[in-house]
Amino acid sequence: MNFMVKKQRLIIIISFGFYLMLGIFHFIQKNQPVSLNKKNGLITPTAIPRPASIHLPIIMYHYVEYVKDPGDTIRKSLDIVPSAFEAQLKVLSEGGYKTYFVKEIPDILLGKTKYDNQGVILSFDDGYEDFYTSVLPLLKKYNVKATLYIVLDFIGRKGFLNEKELSEIVSSGLVEIGSHTLNHRYLKELPVDIQKQEIFQSKEELEKLFKVPVTTFAYPYGAYDDNTIKLVKEASYSAAVSVIKGEEQSNNNLFSLYRIRAGSATGNNMIKVLKGINK
């Protein structure tokens, strides 16, 4: 009788241990980022590695137009003509580059999204009207993505995008809308409560207007301090771009992502700049 009791207890213990290990295995599998890998007709989970950092250049644009006033030196310094922009898209296409949205960077770093080493991001600040007239047709022509940072209170002003144009841009599926504050103010010199209004309200209003999540942010003039970054995180943005020169992105600079200026990545020099060869 004692032998039978011990045997039953042993069976119970072994069974409990088996199901415990099985439960742990399923928990790990459930929480491990995976991709699907077909082998011998079966679909099996394959872990996506989590990179410590990625080489992902973010090109920063402002104007894409032919500047009419030769005396407007500020506009000219921030401009690239449409023909030069199209030449850049041709270089990217011929070079086998894949375009991403800024909002995809956090998931790439978490291993939730696969990343192609030949990757690049096109980012546009302020929301000028030439994005609709010059940029969008070329994005469609070459089927490439872009991230557009909008200053909320500039919508509808002369020279800037209006709501109708922005709605069409959003519906294209090729453009991520991000926030560039309410009024394009120099954040690091503002009181915390004003910074908060610029950061939080711009996100909320853009989401209401265009019915899309707004998850990334661009600092006006590239200016920010510790409070600014803290508020951007509190507002539930997942990433933010700076004007610091560089091509490597990581969790360490997720809220100060590096960018390179459009004018430095033109002609035959472009691929070298994207690879970080031409410093």
Residue pairs with C-beta under 8 A, 6 or more apart in sequence:
29 45
32 45
32 47
33 47
33 48
33 50
33 110
33 111
33 112
34 45
34 46
34 47
34 48
35 45
35 46
35 47
35 48
35 114
36 43
36 44
36 45
36 46
37 43
37 44
37 45
37 46
38 44
47 111
48 111
48 112
48 113
48 114
49 111
50 109
50 110
50 111
51 108
51 109
51 111
51 115
52 250
53 109
53 248
53 249
53 250
53 252
54 105
54 108
54 109
54 115
54 119
54 248
54 249
54 250
55 117
55 119
55 247
55 248
55 275
55 276
56 100
56 105
56 108
56 115
56 119
56 120
56 121
56 247
56 248
56 249
57 120
57 121
57 247
57 259
57 260
57 265
57 273
57 274
57 276
58 102
58 120
58 121
58 123
58 241
58 249
58 257
58 258
58 259
58 260
59 88
59 120
59 121
59 122
59 123
59 259
59 260
59 261
59 262
59 265
60 123
60 125
60 241
60 243
60 259
60 260
60 261
60 262
61 80
61 85
61 122
61 123
61 124
61 125
61 135
61 262
62 78
62 79
62 124
62 125
62 126
62 128
62 262
63 75
63 78
63 79
63 80
63 128
63 130
64 79
64 80
64 81
64 82
64 85
64 124
64 128
64 130
64 131
64 134
64 135
65 79
65 81
65 82
65 128
65 130
65 134
66 81
66 82
67 75
67 76
67 79
69 75
70 76
80 88
80 262
80 263
80 266
82 134
82 138
84 266
85 134
85 135
85 138
85 262
86 138
87 266
87 267
88 262
88 265
88 266
88 270
89 138
89 141
89 142
89 144
90 142
91 270
91 271
92 99
92 120
92 142
92 144
92 270
93 142
93 144
95 118
95 271
96 118
97 118
97 119
97 120
97 274
98 116
98 118
98 119
98 120
99 119
99 120
99 121
99 122
99 144
99 145
99 146
100 108
100 115
100 119
100 120
100 121
100 145
101 121
101 145
101 147
101 176
101 216
102 121
102 123
102 147
102 176
102 178
102 216
102 239
102 241
102 257
103 147
103 176
103 178
103 215
103 216
103 238
103 239
104 113
105 239
105 249
105 254
105 257
106 238
106 239
106 254
107 113
108 114
108 115
109 249
109 250
109 251
109 254
120 274
121 145
121 147
122 144
122 145
122 146
122 147
123 146
123 147
123 148
123 149
123 218
123 241
123 259
124 131
124 135
124 146
124 147
124 148
124 149
125 149
125 180
125 218
126 149
126 150
126 151
126 154
126 160
126 180
126 184
127 148
127 149
127 150
127 151
127 154
127 155
127 160
127 161
127 166
127 180
128 159
128 160
128 161
129 159
129 160
129 161
129 165
131 148
131 161
131 169
132 161
132 165
132 168
132 169
135 146
136 168
136 169
136 172
136 174
136 175
139 145
139 146
139 172
139 174
139 175
140 172
140 174
143 174
144 174
145 174
145 175
145 176
146 174
146 175
146 176
147 175
147 176
147 178
147 216
148 169
148 175
148 176
148 177
148 178
149 178
149 179
149 180
149 217
149 218
149 241
150 161
150 166
150 177
150 178
150 179
150 180
150 202
150 206
151 160
151 180
151 181
151 182
151 183
151 184
151 202
151 220
152 179
152 181
152 182
152 183
152 201
152 202
152 205
152 206
153 182
153 183
154 160
154 183
154 184
155 161
155 162
155 163
155 166
155 209
156 162
156 163
161 169
163 209
166 177
166 209
166 210
167 210
169 175
169 177
170 177
170 210
170 212
176 216
177 206
177 210
177 212
177 214
178 214
178 215
178 216
178 217
178 218
179 199
179 202
179 203
179 206
179 214
179 216
179 217
179 218
179 237
180 202
180 217
180 218
180 220
181 187
181 198
181 199
181 202
181 220
182 197
182 198
182 201
182 202
182 205
183 198
184 220
185 194
185 198
185 220
186 220
186 221
186 223
187 195
187 198
187 199
187 219
187 220
187 223
187 224
187 225
187 228
188 223
188 224
188 225
188 228
189 223
190 198
192 227
192 231
195 227
195 228
195 231
196 231
199 217
199 228
199 231
199 232
199 235
199 237
200 231
200 235
203 214
203 217
203 235
203 236
203 237
206 214
207 213
207 214
214 237
215 236
215 237
215 238
215 239
216 237
216 238
216 239
216 240
216 241
217 232
217 235
217 237
217 239
217 240
217 241
218 240
218 241
219 228
219 240
219 241
219 242
219 243
221 243
222 242
222 243
222 244
224 232
224 240
224 242
224 256
229 240
229 255
229 256
232 240
232 255
233 255
237 255
238 254
239 254
239 255
239 257
240 254
240 255
240 256
240 257
241 256
241 257
241 259
242 253
242 256
242 257
242 258
242 259
243 259
244 253
244 256
244 258
244 259
245 258
245 259
245 260
245 261
246 258
246 259
246 260
246 276
247 258
247 260
247 274
247 275
247 276
248 258
248 276
249 257
249 258
260 273
260 274
264 273
265 273
265 274
269 278
272 278
